């Protein structure tokens, strides 16, 4: 289990990453590439479409995890 300080530190680093324009651009590029891949798959290619979906879910999971870390840090800081 993380200490209060670790949660706060992780939240600060997560906030820094969320504000990082390069990271945001890279994640956006991955999403755009995925949508391009999706559009180029045949409607019958369920395996290909599922792979694209999983990549999109991965990008979304990174963003959600970072936001959760920021939120958790804010909660911990209010408990002082």
N, C-alpha and C positions, 0 to 999 in steps of 0.2 A: 504494500500500500504506500502511496506517495505521501510525503509530508506536505504540510501546508505550504512551505516554502517552495518545494518542487512543483506543486500545482501552480503557484503564482509565477514561478520562473518559466514553466512550460507555456503558460498563458501569454506571457510577454513575448516569448519567442514565436508562438503561433500568431500573435497579432502582427509581429514584424513580417512574418511570411505572408500573411493575408494582405498586407499593404505593399509587399514587394511586387513591383510592376512586371518584372521579368517572370516570376513564378506565375502570376495571373495570366500573362501572355502565353506561357508554355501550356498551362492547363487549358486555356481557350483554344490554342492550336490543336491540342490533342482532341478536344471535343469536335472541332471543325473537321479534323481528319476522320474521326469516327463517323460523323454524319455523311461525309463523302463516301466512306466505305459502305455504309448502310444503303445509300442510294444506288450504289453500283452492284449490290447483291440481288440475285434473283429472288422473287417472292417465295420461291420454293426452297431457298437456301436457309433453312432454319438454323443450321449449325453456324453459318457465317453471321447471320443476324444476331444470334445469341452471343457470339464472341464480341461483336460490336457493342451490344448491350452491356456486357460485363465490363468492357473498357470504360464506357460512359459511367457505369455505376462506381467504378474505381476512382475516377476523377471526382465524382460527386462525394464519395466517401472521404477523400482527402480534404475537400473543402469543409464538409460537415465536421470532421474530426478537429480541424483547426479552430473552427468557430466554437465548438464545444469546449475546447481547452481555454479559449478566451473567456467564455461564459463562466466556466468553473473557477478560473482565477478571479474574476470579478466577484463571485460569490464568496470565495475565501477571503478576499481583501475586505469585504464588508463585515466579516465576522470578527475583525480585530477588536 
